[in-house]
Amino acid sequence: MDNETRVHAFFDAYARRFNEALLGKPVDVRGVTDAFADYFVEASPAGVRGGRNGLLFRLRVPLGFRHYRKIGTTAMRIAKVTVTPLDDLHLMARVRWDSRYRRKDGVIERIEFENLYFLQMCNGEPRIFAYVTGDEAALLREHGIG
């Protein structure tokens, strides 16, 4: 299997774990944490932050999914993944998410957005070492979510 195929399979599994957690199934904390490098970086309009993939991250994973359920997230589907190799061990994945949210008035909102993920191949498996997101809070507010 080539790296591009591995990245597509990686994000299919990533989305499956996300959606299972949204349905209230037990969170696959190990699957989530295994998707990230030992240290990773987030860049968004709120700034740039980094963190260790350790105990604190493992404890925060279920809280993150609880937050998404609380604001009405019902589904996170992948519309498209575009993979750009950077070198033999690193790739960038541009992931177009197609999400669904139930507003407080019961209306289902469809929101599409794109994130960039930077991955390193570790023992043949992709691991996220950085990701770049847009202004999620503003996008949700535009749609009456949150």
N, C-alpha and C positions, 0 to 999 in steps of 0.2 A: 504494500500500500504506500502510495506517495504522500508527501507532507500535506498537500492540498486536500486530499481525501481524508487524511487524519484530522485536519482542522474542521472540515465539514462534519465529520462524525463527532468530534469534540463538542461543537456547538449544538448539535442535535441532542446530545446527552445533557448539556448545560441547560437547554430549554426544557427538556423533559423533567429534570430535577426541579426547576423553577415552578413549572406547572403543577407537579405533584404537591409541592409545598403550598401552593395557592389553594389547592383542593383540601388542605388540612391534613394530608398524609404526613407521617413522620418525616422530618427534614433529613435529607441525606447529607449530614454535616461533613462527613469524610469525603463524599463525592465533590462537594463544593470546595472544600479546602484543598483537595488534591488537584483542582483545576488551576490553582494559583501557585506561583513560584514562592520560594521561601521568603522573599521580600518583594513587594509590588507597589506600584505608584498609580495614583488616580489624579487626573487633571480634569477640572471642570471650571465653570465660571466662579465657583466658590474658592478656587485656588488649587494648589498642588499639594497633595499629601501622600505620604508613604507609610507602609506598615509591615510588620512581620506577620507571617503566616504561622501563628502560634496559638496559644491558649486563648488569648483575648479575642482573636479573630474567630476561633471556633465557638466561643460563647456568644459572639455577636451575630453569627449567621442566622440562627432561628429568630432572633429579634428583628432582623432585616425583613424576613419573610412575613413576620407578624405585622410589621409596619405596612407592607404592601397589601396584605389582606385587609387591614384596618381602613386604608384609604379607598378600598373598593376594587383593587386589581383582581381580575378574574382570569386573565390569560396573557401569556407572553409567548407569542409565536415568532418564529424567524421567517421573514419574508424573503431575505436574500443574504448570502454571505459571499463577499468578494475577497479572495486571498491574494496578497502580494508578497512574494518571497523577497526578503531583504538580503539574505545570504544563505549559506547551507543550513544554519541552525535557527534563524530568526525569520518570523513572518509577521505581516500585519493583516488583520482581518477586519474588514468593514462590514459590520452586521446591521442590517435593517430589521428592526423589531416592529412587529405588528401586534399591538397590545389592546386589551379590552379592560374597561373600568366601569363599575356600576356606581353612578352618582348617587347622592343621598336621596334624590327624587325618583330613583329607580331606573333612570335612563341609562342605557349602555352606550358608552363612548368608545370609539375606535381611535387610537392614537398611534401613528407611525413615527418612529424616530431612529436615528442612527448613532451607533457608538463605534469607536475604533478600539481594537484590542491588539496589543503587541505580545507576541508569543515566542517562547523559546522551546525548541524541541529538546526534551530531556529523556534520554533512553527511549527515543522513538515516540514519545507522547508530548503533545503541546501543553504548555503551562503559561498562564497569563502573568506577565511581569509588569505590564502597564496597560491602562485604558484611559480613553479620553471620551468625556460625555458632554452633552449640551446642558442647557439650563432646565433640568427636569422639573424643578418646582414651578418655574414660570410656565412651562408647557402644560403642566397639570392644571394650574390656575386658569389658563386660557380655556380649558375644557370643563371648568367647574368641578374639578376633582380636588380632594384634600381638605 
